[in-house]
Amino acid sequence: MHVLTFMYPSAPGETFNLKHYYDTHLPMGAGLAKKLLDIDVSKMIIQQVRGPENGGLPAPYFVLCHVILKSEEEVDRLSGIFAFDEAAKRLSEDWPKYTPLAPQVMVSEWTVLEDMDALRTRFTEVLEPEYAAAAE
């Protein structure tokens, strides 16, 4: 999977307005991708980090938005959306309405492993015997 991730840094004493993010910013981003780049975003995965204030661990981010795209070429094009004045203006002016800091951006390719039985089998049939033999 070809992914463009927007990572929203957390800051002490600050909050993240998820309602505005879902209701305004995400539709704006998807809409501008279509309008300016003719990219149909196929999926967004929103990862809300559970920090200490919600019983989780200290974390450097409030939210990560993983934008799933069809090709590496689409990821490259979308990562340049701020070259368009309209996108740069509208998206950056919206940030203070839901987050204290501008997002960081990362391009990646994901591999989804679904055959967990094969991983467990490799552990029990290959890795565990090798470990036991080395420990003797």
C-alpha positions in Angstrom: 0.0 0.0 0.0 1.2 3.5 -0.8 0.7 5.8 2.1 1.1 9.5 2.9 0.9 10.1 6.6 0.2 13.3 8.4 1.5 13.3 12.0 0.1 15.9 14.4 2.5 16.6 17.2 1.2 16.7 20.8 2.1 19.6 23.1 1.8 19.8 26.9 -1.5 21.4 27.9 -2.8 21.4 24.4 -5.7 19.5 22.8 -6.8 18.2 19.4 -10.3 19.1 18.1 -11.3 15.8 16.5 -14.8 17.1 15.6 -13.4 19.9 13.5 -10.8 17.6 12.0 -13.4 15.1 10.9 -16.1 17.6 9.9 -13.9 20.2 8.1 -10.3 19.4 7.6 -10.5 15.9 6.2 -13.2 16.7 3.7 -11.2 19.8 2.7 -8.1 17.7 2.1 -9.9 15.0 0.1 -11.8 17.6 -1.9 -8.7 19.7 -2.7 -6.8 16.5 -3.7 -9.6 15.8 -6.2 -10.1 19.4 -7.4 -6.4 20.3 -7.8 -4.7 17.0 -8.6 -7.6 14.7 -9.8 -6.7 12.2 -7.0 -9.5 10.1 -5.6 -8.3 9.3 -2.1 -9.3 5.6 -1.6 -9.1 5.5 2.1 -7.9 7.3 5.2 -7.0 5.6 8.4 -7.1 7.9 11.4 -5.0 6.8 14.3 -5.9 8.6 17.5 -3.1 8.2 20.0 -4.0 7.4 23.6 -1.7 9.5 25.7 -1.3 9.5 29.5 -4.3 11.7 30.0 -6.4 8.8 28.6 -4.6 6.0 30.4 -2.0 5.5 27.6 1.7 6.0 27.3 3.5 9.3 26.6 3.3 9.9 22.9 4.8 12.5 20.5 1.5 12.8 18.5 -2.2 13.4 19.1 -3.3 11.9 15.8 -1.8 10.3 12.7 -3.8 10.3 9.4 -2.7 7.6 7.0 -3.9 8.5 3.5 -4.0 5.3 1.4 -3.4 5.9 -2.3 -3.4 3.7 -5.5 0.2 4.3 -6.5 3.5 5.7 -5.6 2.9 8.4 -8.3 -0.2 9.5 -6.5 1.6 9.7 -3.2 4.3 11.8 -4.8 1.7 14.2 -6.4 -0.3 14.5 -3.2 2.8 15.3 -1.1 3.2 18.3 -3.3 -0.3 19.7 -2.9 1.1 22.8 -1.0 2.6 24.0 -4.3 -0.9 25.1 -5.1 -1.7 28.4 -3.5 -5.3 27.5 -2.8 -4.3 24.3 -0.9 -1.5 25.9 1.0 -3.7 28.8 2.1 -6.9 26.8 3.0 -5.2 23.9 4.7 -2.6 25.9 6.7 -5.2 28.4 7.8 -7.4 25.6 9.1 -4.7 24.0 11.3 -5.1 26.3 14.3 -8.8 25.4 14.5 -8.0 21.8 15.5 -4.3 21.5 16.4 -1.6 23.6 18.1 1.2 22.6 15.7 1.5 22.1 12.0 1.6 18.4 11.0 4.7 16.5 10.0 4.5 14.4 6.8 5.9 11.0 5.9 5.8 8.9 2.8 5.8 5.2 3.2 4.8 1.8 1.7 3.0 -0.6 3.9 3.0 -4.4 3.9 0.0 -6.0 5.6 0.8 -9.5 7.0 -2.4 -11.5 7.4 -1.1 -15.1 7.6 -0.4 -15.2 11.3 -0.5 -19.0 11.3 2.5 -19.1 9.0 4.4 -16.7 11.4 3.6 -18.8 14.4 4.5 -22.0 12.6 7.9 -20.5 11.6 8.5 -19.6 15.3 7.6 -23.1 16.6 9.2 -25.1 13.8 12.3 -23.1 13.0 13.1 -20.3 15.4 12.3 -22.1 18.7 14.3 -25.2 17.9 17.3 -23.1 16.8 17.1 -21.2 20.0 16.9 -24.4 22.1 19.9 -25.9 20.3 22.0 -22.8 20.8 21.2 -22.7 24.5 22.4 -26.2 25.1 
